[in-house]
Amino acid sequence: MTSALPSVLDLAPVVPVVVIESAADAVPLARALVAGGLPAIEVTLRTPAALDAIRAIAAEVPDAVVGAGTVISAAGVADAVGAGARFLVSPGWTESLLDAMTSSGVPFLPGVSTTSEVVALLERGVREMKFFPAEAAGGVPYLKSLSGPLPHARFCPTGGVSLASAPSYLSLPNVGCVGGTWMLPADALAARDWARIESLAREAAELRTR
């Protein structure tokens, strides 16, 4: 990441990965997550409401560090930053996407799932990355094997990470945080049960690294 802001990897042990269907839910959801101790919130650009949700959180939840996920184009970078995203996350990267994220002025986590991708990013001066899809791409054993030859790379594993598996990831020296959705169960979102989400967020925030 290239920014004066603190690393997203160091804000909390877990970054909630949020898919928002209605922008009206963005502010109470973000407030619940922040109250539970998870200030870094990744709003994925998978729904028409995503950019409006980022705008609302940026404007109304000052303690949240709202970011945009599923950023896959230069246009997406511009739209997300314009909406107020304070960090960017991509599932993968290309040279043009990396150029756009580097020029954005905000921290970013480009997605990787292979050693060659990690080495290529290190060559470009990028040391903090998203490891995705974490479980499908080799999980804890894979990341552990990277820590020896590539000690300068740090990761946020996302994809299939759960409350049960998160501590194993967080115990690795090259993992700063994990991304997850388990604190956002579908039934709680449908019921707008913000108190339950706050409770689950607090449980996730209490996970400790090493």
Backbone bond lengths (Angstrom), bond angles and torsions (degrees), N, CA, C in turn:
res aa  C-N    CA-C-N  psi(-1)  N-CA   C-N-CA  omega(-1)  CA-C   N-CA-C  phi
1 M - - - 1.449 - - 1.526 109.39 -
2 T 1.297 116.16 145.08 1.441 120.65 -179.99 1.518 108.62 -124.44
3 S 1.339 115.57 88.40 1.462 120.02 -178.53 1.503 109.25 -162.82
4 A 1.350 116.54 154.39 1.447 120.78 176.50 1.525 111.39 -76.05
5 L 1.330 116.74 -14.39 1.457 119.90 178.88 1.524 109.99 -67.15
6 P 1.345 117.64 151.38 1.456 119.06 174.12 1.523 110.55 -57.20
7 S 1.318 115.98 151.06 1.454 119.80 179.37 1.524 110.60 -60.81
8 V 1.313 115.78 136.49 1.463 120.03 175.08 1.518 110.28 -59.62
9 L 1.324 116.72 -30.76 1.461 120.37 -179.09 1.523 112.48 -64.14
10 D 1.319 116.75 -18.52 1.463 120.34 -175.14 1.532 114.07 -107.50
11 L 1.326 118.08 2.65 1.465 120.43 -177.31 1.522 112.92 -75.55
12 A 1.316 116.64 -36.52 1.471 121.92 -178.49 1.527 107.37 -164.69
13 P 1.321 118.09 159.21 1.465 119.10 179.92 1.518 113.69 -68.27
14 V 1.333 116.87 -19.95 1.466 120.52 -176.68 1.524 109.70 -133.82
15 V 1.344 115.65 135.23 1.457 122.29 171.67 1.523 107.69 -107.42
16 P 1.324 119.11 113.15 1.458 120.54 177.32 1.531 110.34 -65.41
17 V 1.321 115.94 133.79 1.466 121.90 177.46 1.521 106.75 -102.70
18 V 1.333 115.89 109.70 1.459 121.93 -166.61 1.523 111.02 -109.96
19 V 1.326 115.96 129.53 1.462 122.30 171.06 1.529 106.46 -109.37
20 I 1.322 116.88 111.90 1.460 121.19 -175.09 1.522 110.05 -105.85
21 E 1.323 115.24 120.54 1.464 120.67 179.65 1.526 111.92 -87.85
22 S 1.323 116.47 -29.21 1.465 121.35 -179.16 1.517 109.23 -128.41
23 A 1.329 116.88 122.78 1.461 120.45 -179.20 1.523 111.51 -60.84
24 A 1.312 117.53 -23.24 1.460 120.34 179.34 1.523 112.20 -64.55
25 D 1.320 116.62 -22.68 1.466 120.32 179.73 1.520 112.75 -85.45
26 A 1.320 117.87 -11.00 1.456 120.97 -169.87 1.523 112.79 -61.89
27 V 1.321 116.93 -48.90 1.460 120.07 -174.71 1.532 112.18 -68.06
28 P 1.347 120.22 -50.18 1.469 117.89 178.68 1.525 112.71 -63.40
29 L 1.327 117.19 -33.01 1.460 119.74 177.57 1.519 110.38 -66.70
30 A 1.315 116.79 -46.52 1.461 120.02 179.64 1.524 111.20 -62.98
31 R 1.323 116.72 -40.22 1.465 119.47 178.95 1.522 111.28 -62.78
32 A 1.326 117.20 -37.83 1.463 120.79 178.53 1.525 110.79 -65.56
33 L 1.335 116.60 -42.93 1.463 120.22 -179.53 1.523 111.17 -65.99
34 V 1.328 116.78 -43.23 1.459 120.58 179.16 1.529 110.55 -64.89
35 A 1.326 116.99 -42.44 1.465 120.55 178.88 1.519 111.09 -61.97
36 G 1.325 115.98 -30.76 1.457 120.12 177.48 1.515 114.24 -80.79
37 G 1.323 117.32 -6.43 1.463 120.39 176.31 1.517 115.31 102.87
38 L 1.340 117.09 14.84 1.460 120.96 179.22 1.534 109.01 -116.64
39 P 1.322 118.49 86.61 1.460 121.08 -174.61 1.522 114.54 -77.61
40 A 1.331 118.04 -29.07 1.466 120.89 -179.69 1.525 108.67 -84.58
41 I 1.328 116.59 118.72 1.463 121.80 -174.19 1.519 108.99 -126.00
42 E 1.320 116.22 120.04 1.462 121.45 178.80 1.527 109.34 -96.05
43 V 1.323 116.58 111.03 1.458 121.87 175.57 1.517 107.86 -94.69
44 T 1.313 116.80 116.33 1.459 119.69 -175.39 1.525 110.99 -78.31
45 L 1.324 115.78 141.92 1.460 121.41 179.92 1.526 110.12 -85.06
46 R 1.317 115.33 55.40 1.464 121.09 -177.63 1.520 112.95 -108.40
47 T 1.315 116.75 -6.60 1.465 119.95 -177.27 1.525 109.40 -131.36
48 P 1.335 117.02 157.50 1.459 120.30 177.02 1.526 113.02 -61.44
49 A 1.326 117.45 -22.07 1.465 121.18 -177.21 1.528 113.41 -85.25
50 A 1.323 117.68 -7.25 1.467 120.57 -169.39 1.524 113.24 -59.86
51 L 1.315 118.27 -49.89 1.466 120.11 -176.82 1.524 111.62 -65.43
52 D 1.330 117.31 -40.27 1.466 119.96 176.10 1.526 110.57 -64.15
53 A 1.323 116.59 -35.24 1.465 120.06 177.97 1.522 110.66 -65.22
54 I 1.329 116.41 -42.81 1.470 120.13 178.20 1.522 110.10 -62.31
55 R 1.330 116.78 -43.69 1.464 120.39 178.70 1.534 111.23 -58.65
56 A 1.325 115.39 -45.14 1.463 119.73 -177.26 1.520 111.32 -65.30
57 I 1.315 116.49 -44.47 1.470 119.53 -179.42 1.522 110.15 -64.72
58 A 1.328 116.39 -44.25 1.466 120.12 -179.87 1.519 111.55 -60.19
59 A 1.330 116.59 -35.71 1.460 120.71 -176.28 1.518 113.50 -83.27
60 E 1.332 117.05 -32.22 1.463 119.67 -168.02 1.521 115.72 -116.29
61 V 1.331 117.68 -9.04 1.472 120.04 179.85 1.525 107.66 -125.05
62 P 1.322 117.39 80.47 1.468 120.63 -172.26 1.523 114.34 -62.85
63 D 1.318 117.90 -24.60 1.459 119.88 -179.38 1.527 112.71 -83.73
64 A 1.304 116.78 -5.93 1.465 120.18 177.07 1.521 110.08 -86.13
65 V 1.321 115.28 144.99 1.465 122.06 170.16 1.516 104.89 -109.15
66 V 1.328 115.89 93.28 1.453 119.83 -172.78 1.516 110.43 -89.63
67 G 1.324 115.32 134.55 1.448 121.13 178.41 1.512 110.83 -127.68
68 A 1.325 115.38 172.33 1.457 121.92 178.85 1.509 109.72 -113.48
69 G 1.321 115.75 132.12 1.448 121.22 176.34 1.518 111.22 -110.60
70 T 1.318 116.17 172.76 1.462 123.04 -176.95 1.534 110.00 54.83
71 V 1.320 115.53 41.66 1.465 121.21 175.43 1.529 107.36 -84.92
72 I 1.330 117.32 117.54 1.465 119.94 -172.81 1.524 113.28 -128.69
73 S 1.331 118.26 8.81 1.461 120.24 -179.43 1.513 109.74 -152.96
74 A 1.330 115.59 162.15 1.458 120.29 175.97 1.522 110.57 -62.74
75 A 1.335 116.73 -36.99 1.457 120.00 177.28 1.523 110.72 -62.97
76 G 1.327 116.54 -39.70 1.456 120.69 177.26 1.513 112.00 -63.11
77 V 1.324 116.51 -38.63 1.464 120.84 175.85 1.521 110.22 -59.38
78 A 1.322 115.94 -50.03 1.466 120.60 -177.97 1.522 111.36 -62.89
79 D 1.327 116.86 -43.76 1.460 120.46 -179.73 1.526 111.04 -62.80
80 A 1.336 116.42 -43.57 1.459 120.30 -177.29 1.515 111.88 -65.93
81 V 1.331 116.87 -46.07 1.459 120.18 179.71 1.526 109.89 -65.87
82 G 1.328 116.73 -38.50 1.455 120.29 177.68 1.518 112.91 -62.83
83 A 1.323 116.20 -30.17 1.466 120.89 179.17 1.521 112.62 -80.95
84 G 1.333 116.86 -10.93 1.458 119.71 178.23 1.513 115.13 112.04
85 A 1.338 118.12 8.60 1.464 120.16 178.53 1.522 110.31 -62.03
86 R 1.307 116.30 134.58 1.463 121.85 -178.84 1.519 112.38 -101.27
87 F 1.320 117.47 -5.40 1.453 121.76 169.53 1.520 108.35 -155.74
88 L 1.328 115.83 162.48 1.454 122.56 -177.22 1.520 109.76 -126.89
89 V 1.326 115.97 144.92 1.464 121.74 177.71 1.517 108.07 -135.23
90 S 1.325 115.99 132.62 1.464 120.28 178.10 1.523 109.58 -121.10
91 P 1.340 117.84 150.50 1.464 120.13 177.55 1.523 112.41 -75.10
92 G 1.329 116.18 -20.38 1.459 123.13 177.85 1.515 107.10 -159.98
93 W 1.334 116.90 -171.19 1.460 117.01 -179.71 1.519 110.68 -152.18
94 T 1.323 114.00 154.60 1.459 123.44 170.04 1.520 106.38 -126.58
95 E 1.319 116.75 170.68 1.463 119.24 179.71 1.531 111.13 -60.88
96 S 1.331 116.99 -42.54 1.463 119.17 -178.27 1.522 111.61 -68.26
97 L 1.319 117.20 -39.68 1.463 119.65 177.58 1.523 110.34 -65.65
98 L 1.320 117.11 -41.41 1.456 120.69 179.40 1.530 110.33 -63.24
99 D 1.328 116.89 -40.92 1.465 119.96 176.99 1.528 110.69 -59.32
100 A 1.332 116.14 -44.42 1.466 119.80 -179.06 1.522 111.21 -64.82
101 M 1.325 117.59 -42.30 1.456 120.07 179.62 1.525 110.80 -67.20
102 T 1.326 117.17 -39.46 1.459 120.82 179.28 1.525 111.04 -63.35
103 S 1.315 116.12 -36.00 1.466 121.21 -178.27 1.530 113.23 -83.21
104 S 1.313 117.05 -5.67 1.469 120.81 -171.53 1.516 113.57 -71.80
105 G 1.335 116.63 -25.27 1.450 119.81 -177.67 1.511 114.63 86.55
106 V 1.336 117.99 0.97 1.464 120.99 177.81 1.525 108.76 -122.22
107 P 1.340 117.96 158.06 1.460 121.21 177.63 1.526 110.92 -61.50
108 F 1.316 116.48 153.07 1.461 120.17 179.52 1.516 110.88 -147.89
109 L 1.325 114.69 152.56 1.456 123.00 176.73 1.524 108.18 -124.32
110 P 1.331 118.46 97.25 1.462 119.95 175.98 1.519 110.40 -74.39
111 G 1.317 116.35 142.80 1.452 120.58 -176.74 1.518 112.83 -81.82
112 V 1.333 115.81 140.08 1.462 122.98 176.92 1.516 109.73 -136.90
113 S 1.323 115.37 153.92 1.466 119.54 171.91 1.521 111.99 -141.69
114 T 1.339 117.65 2.26 1.466 120.76 178.92 1.525 110.62 -132.68
115 T 1.323 115.13 158.02 1.459 120.97 178.25 1.521 111.31 -61.14
116 S 1.321 117.30 -40.77 1.467 120.65 -178.69 1.522 111.30 -62.07
117 E 1.328 117.09 -38.65 1.461 119.94 177.72 1.528 110.75 -64.10
118 V 1.317 116.76 -40.14 1.464 120.81 178.27 1.519 110.12 -62.57
119 V 1.323 116.93 -46.95 1.464 120.90 -179.54 1.524 110.63 -61.71
120 A 1.330 117.05 -41.62 1.457 120.61 179.49 1.525 111.34 -61.61
121 L 1.327 117.37 -40.15 1.461 120.27 178.18 1.522 111.15 -69.18
122 L 1.305 117.62 -39.82 1.465 120.13 176.62 1.524 110.57 -59.74
123 E 1.325 116.83 -38.01 1.462 120.64 176.83 1.526 111.43 -61.29
124 R 1.316 116.22 -30.48 1.474 121.49 179.86 1.529 111.95 -88.75
125 G 1.320 117.51 2.83 1.453 120.77 178.32 1.511 114.76 86.27
126 V 1.337 117.18 10.37 1.459 121.78 179.47 1.519 108.79 -95.87
127 R 1.315 116.60 122.71 1.464 120.51 -176.03 1.520 113.49 -113.88
128 E 1.327 117.38 -12.08 1.465 120.36 -178.15 1.519 108.97 -116.79
129 M 1.331 115.82 129.25 1.451 121.94 -168.79 1.521 111.06 -142.66
130 K 1.328 114.47 160.41 1.455 121.66 169.40 1.521 107.77 -94.61
131 F 1.327 117.62 131.07 1.456 121.34 174.64 1.519 107.40 -99.28
132 F 1.335 115.67 111.36 1.458 121.08 -171.20 1.526 111.01 -146.52
133 P 1.346 117.94 142.31 1.475 127.94 -9.53 1.523 109.57 -79.67
134 A 1.302 117.40 118.82 1.457 122.60 -165.79 1.523 114.04 -53.95
135 E 1.311 117.07 -56.50 1.465 119.12 -176.58 1.521 111.61 -65.82
136 A 1.314 117.45 -44.30 1.462 120.95 -178.48 1.516 112.47 -67.89
137 A 1.351 116.66 -27.52 1.463 120.40 -175.94 1.525 113.69 -90.57
138 G 1.310 118.42 4.14 1.460 120.24 175.90 1.507 115.24 126.68
139 G 1.325 116.73 -12.40 1.452 120.74 171.26 1.512 115.63 60.01
140 V 1.326 114.73 -148.59 1.463 122.27 -176.47 1.529 111.95 -58.69
141 P 1.340 120.00 -46.55 1.465 118.86 -179.65 1.528 113.36 -58.78
142 Y 1.324 116.85 -38.24 1.465 120.22 -179.82 1.520 111.04 -65.49
143 L 1.325 116.53 -49.24 1.456 119.70 -179.54 1.531 111.46 -63.74
144 K 1.315 116.35 -37.72 1.464 119.90 177.99 1.519 110.36 -61.37
145 S 1.333 117.07 -38.64 1.464 120.82 -179.30 1.523 112.03 -69.78
146 L 1.341 117.54 -23.11 1.462 120.36 178.97 1.522 112.81 -79.92
147 S 1.324 117.73 -21.69 1.461 120.40 -171.92 1.522 112.48 -66.09
148 G 1.333 117.58 -28.58 1.459 120.35 179.46 1.520 113.11 -71.97
149 P 1.340 118.12 -61.04 1.463 119.79 -177.75 1.521 114.68 -74.58
150 L 1.337 117.75 -21.94 1.463 121.12 -175.83 1.531 110.33 -128.64
151 P 1.339 117.14 62.06 1.469 119.76 -172.67 1.518 114.06 -69.07
152 H 1.327 118.15 -16.58 1.462 119.91 -176.58 1.523 112.98 -84.02
153 A 1.324 117.31 -12.28 1.463 120.76 -179.93 1.525 110.22 -85.35
154 R 1.351 115.92 135.26 1.457 121.70 175.93 1.523 108.38 -122.33
155 F 1.329 115.22 148.15 1.456 119.74 -169.43 1.522 113.29 -130.89
156 C 1.352 113.09 153.34 1.461 122.77 164.44 1.526 106.10 -117.79
157 P 1.332 118.71 95.99 1.464 120.51 178.46 1.523 110.74 -68.35
158 T 1.317 116.21 133.19 1.455 122.69 179.98 1.518 108.90 -142.61
159 G 1.328 116.24 142.06 1.456 120.60 179.04 1.511 111.24 113.33
160 G 1.320 115.73 94.18 1.455 120.38 -179.24 1.515 114.66 85.51
161 V 1.327 118.23 2.35 1.460 121.01 178.93 1.528 109.14 -76.12
162 S 1.313 116.05 136.69 1.463 121.75 -177.09 1.519 110.43 -126.64
163 L 1.325 115.21 173.25 1.464 119.56 176.09 1.523 110.40 -58.38
164 A 1.325 116.67 -35.92 1.465 120.54 -178.66 1.523 112.40 -71.85
165 S 1.339 117.13 -37.76 1.464 119.80 -175.80 1.519 113.82 -90.93
166 A 1.327 117.19 -18.71 1.465 120.07 -176.47 1.525 114.01 -55.25
167 P 1.351 119.89 -43.83 1.460 118.35 -179.03 1.528 113.85 -59.23
168 S 1.331 117.18 -33.51 1.462 119.53 179.03 1.525 110.86 -65.98
169 Y 1.336 115.86 -40.05 1.468 119.01 175.88 1.528 110.56 -65.94
170 L 1.323 115.94 -46.14 1.460 120.43 -174.75 1.527 112.72 -67.64
171 S 1.314 117.42 -16.48 1.461 120.21 178.24 1.527 112.34 -79.30
172 L 1.332 117.16 -11.60 1.466 120.73 -177.97 1.531 110.30 -78.23
173 P 1.325 117.10 142.99 1.465 119.61 -177.75 1.523 113.84 -68.13
174 N 1.335 117.58 -20.55 1.465 120.30 -177.60 1.529 113.15 -102.25
175 V 1.327 117.05 14.11 1.461 121.69 177.79 1.521 109.26 -114.06
176 G 1.334 115.68 123.98 1.459 119.80 178.60 1.508 112.80 -93.70
177 C 1.330 116.98 -36.21 1.456 122.06 179.02 1.521 107.30 -159.74
178 V 1.307 116.72 174.74 1.460 121.59 174.76 1.520 108.45 -124.97
179 G 1.319 116.08 155.63 1.450 121.14 172.26 1.511 109.27 -104.79
180 G 1.320 116.57 143.41 1.454 118.43 -177.64 1.510 113.11 -161.18
181 T 1.319 114.19 169.25 1.471 121.11 -179.23 1.525 112.26 -125.03
182 W 1.338 117.26 0.71 1.470 117.90 -171.31 1.527 112.64 -66.93
183 M 1.331 117.62 -20.61 1.471 119.68 177.50 1.526 111.86 -83.91
184 L 1.341 115.76 5.53 1.464 122.21 -178.68 1.529 110.33 -126.81
185 P 1.326 118.73 58.21 1.463 119.98 -177.84 1.528 111.58 -62.58
186 A 1.323 115.48 144.39 1.464 120.96 -174.18 1.521 112.54 -57.59
187 D 1.328 116.79 -39.04 1.460 117.96 -177.40 1.524 111.67 -69.38
188 A 1.339 117.24 -34.23 1.458 120.08 177.76 1.529 110.96 -69.03
189 L 1.329 116.05 -38.72 1.464 119.37 177.37 1.530 110.53 -65.60
190 A 1.330 116.29 -43.60 1.467 119.83 -178.94 1.522 110.95 -62.80
191 A 1.332 116.32 -36.70 1.465 120.78 -179.08 1.525 112.30 -86.05
192 R 1.326 116.56 -3.34 1.470 121.94 -174.55 1.531 110.28 52.58
193 D 1.321 113.89 46.21 1.463 120.62 -179.34 1.527 108.16 -88.71
194 W 1.335 114.73 77.20 1.455 119.47 -175.30 1.521 112.18 -66.26
195 A 1.324 117.71 -29.91 1.464 120.46 179.04 1.528 110.65 -64.47
196 R 1.325 116.24 -40.66 1.475 119.40 178.09 1.522 110.88 -66.26
197 I 1.324 116.13 -41.15 1.466 119.42 178.96 1.522 110.47 -64.82
198 E 1.327 117.17 -39.41 1.469 119.67 176.32 1.522 110.79 -61.01
199 S 1.321 117.16 -41.55 1.461 121.06 179.70 1.526 111.38 -64.09
200 L 1.331 116.63 -43.32 1.463 120.37 178.81 1.527 110.98 -67.37
201 A 1.329 116.39 -35.99 1.463 120.30 176.72 1.526 110.61 -63.84
202 R 1.314 116.35 -41.06 1.466 120.36 -179.83 1.532 110.01 -63.41
203 E 1.321 116.26 -40.19 1.468 119.55 177.62 1.520 110.55 -62.06
204 A 1.338 116.56 -40.55 1.467 120.25 179.37 1.522 111.22 -69.02
205 A 1.314 116.70 -38.54 1.468 120.66 -178.60 1.514 112.31 -66.37
206 E 1.322 116.68 -21.78 1.455 120.57 -178.38 1.523 112.48 -83.08
207 L 1.340 116.63 -5.11 1.460 119.07 174.95 1.533 108.45 -64.84
208 R 1.292 116.12 137.75 1.454 119.32 -176.68 1.518 110.80 -118.57
209 T 1.310 114.82 140.79 1.458 119.97 174.60 1.529 108.24 -87.97
210 R 1.298 114.96 135.79 1.474 122.42 172.51 1.512 113.71 38.59
